[in-house]
Amino acid sequence: MNGIYCGPPPLPQDIWTSWNLDPALILGLLALTVVFRRDPAGLAGVAVLTVAFVSPLCALSSALFSARVVHHVLLIAVAAPLLARALPLLRAGPIALSFAVATAVLWAWHLPAAYDLALSHKGVYWIMQITLTGSAVWFWRAVQADERAPVDALLFVLAAFAQMGMLGALLTFAPQPLYAAHAIAPMDWGLTPLADQQLGGLLMWVPAGIPYAVAAALIARGGWSRMRGQPT
């Protein structure tokens, strides 16, 4: 089970041929497509998972920490809320607890030892992906619960982005590279390991806020519609 799941870090000239066609992964995505075949949100979530795990982004995230950040943002801030919307029977639970768990999971997997282990062992890699996505789906399901007060949901969405931005800031201003997994490959892409880490931190700090802003806008719109007695 040892080795990088998405394969060795590709060179720039090889990136567009670096698709991940793992039969087990493809079968899993097809199964999810069947499960969500009548749900547009679920199908959109599966499409995002396909981009994350099948497209060349998977291979690029073996080379660049900044690509790994994009990969994780797609999972927890784009695919997860879509999948949560497609799973209305999933128990929402306390929003504070789901927020705390999702936050702890995100920060834990960005500890250098845990991160490097995940990128060197396929089993640990999938534990990382499943726990990141699963905890995020749980959080977004709590946010989207019908009984949730819009103000509470909005506050926790903002808190979720704030904690991600804080992690991004720490990575951006770290004085040295933290991840051995990206100690060499970024140089093939014209980046030093520290510059790659700083770029990843910036992506987590600023652009990652876009899906949270969209979620906040939808929550505010839904709350306003409820106040006016209109269907959301």
C-alpha positions as CSV (number, residue, x, y, z in Angstrom):
1,M,0.0,0.0,0.0
2,N,3.0,2.3,0.1
3,G,3.5,5.0,-2.6
4,I,1.9,8.1,-3.8
5,Y,-1.7,7.4,-4.8
6,C,-1.9,9.8,-7.8
7,G,1.5,8.6,-9.0
8,P,4.9,10.2,-9.0
9,P,5.1,14.0,-9.4
10,P,4.7,14.7,-13.2
11,L,6.9,17.1,-15.2
12,P,5.2,20.1,-16.8
13,Q,5.3,18.5,-20.3
14,D,3.5,15.4,-19.0
15,I,0.7,17.0,-17.0
16,W,-2.1,16.7,-19.6
17,T,-1.5,13.0,-20.0
18,S,-1.5,12.4,-16.3
19,W,-5.1,11.2,-15.7
20,N,-5.9,8.8,-12.9
21,L,-7.9,5.9,-14.3
22,D,-7.8,3.7,-11.2
23,P,-10.5,1.1,-11.8
24,A,-11.7,1.1,-8.2
25,L,-12.0,4.9,-8.2
26,I,-13.9,4.9,-11.5
27,L,-16.2,2.2,-10.2
28,G,-16.9,4.2,-7.0
29,L,-17.6,7.3,-8.9
30,L,-20.0,5.4,-11.3
31,A,-21.8,4.0,-8.2
32,L,-22.2,7.5,-6.8
33,T,-23.5,8.7,-10.1
34,V,-26.2,5.9,-10.0
35,V,-27.1,6.8,-6.4
36,F,-27.5,10.5,-7.2
37,R,-28.8,10.1,-10.8
38,R,-32.0,12.1,-10.0
39,D,-30.4,14.8,-7.8
40,P,-28.6,17.7,-9.6
41,A,-26.7,18.7,-6.5
42,G,-25.4,15.1,-6.0
43,L,-24.4,14.8,-9.6
44,A,-22.6,18.1,-9.4
45,G,-20.8,16.9,-6.3
46,V,-19.7,13.7,-8.1
47,A,-18.4,15.8,-11.0
48,V,-16.3,17.8,-8.6
49,L,-14.9,14.6,-7.1
50,T,-14.1,13.5,-10.6
51,V,-12.1,16.6,-11.2
52,A,-10.3,16.2,-7.9
53,F,-9.4,12.5,-8.3
54,V,-9.4,11.7,-12.0
55,S,-8.2,14.8,-13.8
56,P,-4.5,15.8,-14.0
57,L,-5.1,17.8,-10.8
58,C,-4.6,14.6,-8.9
59,A,-1.1,14.1,-10.3
60,L,-0.3,17.8,-10.0
61,S,-1.1,17.6,-6.3
62,S,1.6,15.1,-5.9
63,A,4.1,17.7,-7.2
64,L,2.8,21.0,-5.7
65,F,1.4,21.8,-2.3
66,S,-0.5,24.6,-3.9
67,A,-2.3,22.1,-6.2
68,R,-3.0,20.0,-3.1
69,V,-4.7,23.0,-1.5
70,V,-6.9,23.4,-4.6
71,H,-7.7,19.7,-4.3
72,H,-8.7,20.0,-0.7
73,V,-10.8,23.2,-1.2
74,L,-12.7,21.4,-4.0
75,L,-13.5,18.6,-1.5
76,I,-14.5,20.5,1.6
77,A,-15.9,23.7,0.1
78,V,-17.4,22.6,-3.2
79,A,-18.1,18.9,-3.3
80,A,-19.1,18.6,0.3
81,P,-21.9,21.1,0.4
82,L,-23.3,19.7,-2.9
83,L,-23.2,16.1,-1.5
84,A,-24.8,17.3,1.8
85,R,-27.7,18.9,-0.1
86,A,-28.2,15.6,-1.9
87,L,-28.3,13.7,1.4
88,P,-31.4,15.2,3.2
89,L,-31.8,12.1,5.4
90,L,-28.3,12.4,6.8
91,R,-28.6,13.4,10.5
92,A,-27.5,17.0,10.8
93,G,-26.5,17.0,14.5
94,P,-25.2,20.0,16.5
95,I,-23.6,22.5,14.2
96,A,-21.0,23.5,16.7
97,L,-19.8,19.9,17.1
98,S,-19.6,19.3,13.3
99,F,-17.8,22.6,12.9
100,A,-15.3,21.6,15.6
101,V,-14.7,18.2,14.1
102,A,-14.3,19.4,10.5
103,T,-11.9,22.1,11.7
104,A,-9.8,19.7,13.8
105,V,-9.6,17.2,10.8
106,L,-8.5,19.9,8.4
107,W,-5.8,21.2,10.8
108,A,-4.6,17.8,11.8
109,W,-4.0,16.7,8.2
110,H,-1.9,19.8,7.6
111,L,0.5,18.9,10.3
112,P,3.7,18.1,8.5
113,A,4.1,14.6,9.9
114,A,0.5,13.6,9.0
115,Y,0.5,15.3,5.6
116,D,3.8,13.6,4.6
117,L,2.6,10.2,5.8
118,A,-0.6,10.6,3.7
119,L,1.3,11.3,0.6
120,S,3.6,8.4,1.1
121,H,1.1,5.7,1.9
122,K,-2.0,5.0,-0.1
123,G,-4.1,3.7,2.8
124,V,-3.4,6.8,4.9
125,Y,-4.0,9.0,1.8
126,W,-7.5,7.6,1.5
127,I,-8.1,8.1,5.3
128,M,-7.2,11.7,4.7
129,Q,-9.6,12.1,1.8
130,I,-12.5,10.3,3.5
131,T,-12.2,12.1,6.8
132,L,-11.7,15.6,5.2
133,T,-14.7,15.0,2.9
134,G,-16.9,13.2,5.4
135,S,-16.4,15.7,8.2
136,A,-17.1,18.6,5.7
137,V,-20.3,16.9,4.5
138,W,-21.4,16.5,8.1
139,F,-20.7,20.2,8.7
140,W,-22.5,21.4,5.6
141,R,-25.5,19.1,6.3
142,A,-25.8,20.9,9.7
143,V,-25.6,24.3,8.0
144,Q,-28.3,23.3,5.5
145,A,-30.7,21.8,8.0
146,D,-34.2,23.1,7.5
147,E,-34.6,23.8,11.3
148,R,-31.3,25.8,11.4
149,A,-31.7,29.5,12.0
150,P,-30.2,31.4,9.1
151,V,-28.2,33.6,11.4
152,D,-26.6,30.6,13.1
153,A,-25.8,29.0,9.7
154,L,-24.3,32.2,8.4
155,L,-22.1,32.6,11.5
156,F,-20.7,29.1,11.2
157,V,-20.0,29.4,7.5
158,L,-18.1,32.6,8.2
159,A,-16.3,30.8,11.0
160,A,-15.4,27.9,8.7
161,F,-13.8,30.3,6.2
162,A,-12.1,32.2,9.0
163,Q,-10.3,29.1,10.4
164,M,-9.3,28.0,6.9
165,G,-8.0,31.6,6.3
166,M,-6.0,31.4,9.5
167,L,-4.4,28.1,8.5
168,G,-3.6,29.7,5.1
169,A,-2.0,32.7,6.7
170,L,0.2,30.5,8.9
171,L,1.4,28.6,5.9
172,T,1.9,31.8,3.9
173,F,4.1,33.3,6.5
174,A,6.0,30.2,7.6
175,P,9.7,31.0,7.4
176,Q,10.6,27.6,5.9
177,P,9.0,24.8,3.9
178,L,7.1,22.4,6.1
179,Y,6.4,19.4,3.9
180,A,9.0,16.9,2.8
181,A,6.6,15.5,0.2
182,H,7.1,18.8,-1.8
183,A,10.8,19.3,-1.2
184,I,11.9,18.7,-4.7
185,A,9.1,18.5,-7.3
186,P,8.1,22.2,-7.2
187,M,11.5,23.2,-8.7
188,D,10.5,21.3,-11.9
189,W,7.6,23.8,-12.1
190,G,9.7,26.9,-11.5
191,L,8.9,27.3,-7.8
192,T,11.0,26.8,-4.7
193,P,9.3,24.7,-2.1
194,L,8.8,27.7,0.1
195,A,7.2,29.7,-2.8
196,D,4.9,26.7,-3.5
197,Q,3.9,26.6,0.1
198,Q,3.3,30.3,0.2
199,L,1.1,30.1,-2.9
200,G,-0.9,27.3,-1.3
201,G,-1.3,29.4,1.8
202,L,-2.6,32.4,-0.3
203,L,-5.0,30.1,-2.2
204,M,-6.4,28.9,1.1
205,W,-6.4,32.3,2.6
206,V,-8.2,34.3,-0.2
207,P,-9.7,32.5,-3.2
208,A,-10.9,29.6,-1.1
209,G,-13.4,32.1,0.4
210,I,-15.4,32.2,-2.9
211,P,-17.5,29.1,-2.2
212,Y,-18.0,30.2,1.4
213,A,-19.2,33.6,0.1
214,V,-21.6,31.9,-2.3
215,A,-22.9,29.7,0.6
216,A,-23.4,32.7,2.8
217,A,-25.3,34.5,0.0
218,L,-27.6,31.6,-0.5
219,I,-28.2,31.3,3.2
220,A,-29.0,35.1,3.4
221,R,-31.3,34.8,0.4
222,G,-33.1,31.8,1.9
223,G,-33.5,33.6,5.2
224,W,-34.9,36.7,3.5
225,S,-37.3,34.5,1.5
226,R,-38.5,32.8,4.7
227,M,-39.1,36.2,6.3
228,R,-41.3,37.2,3.4
229,G,-43.1,33.9,3.3
230,Q,-41.7,32.9,-0.1
231,P,-40.4,29.5,-1.1
232,T,-36.6,29.3,-1.1
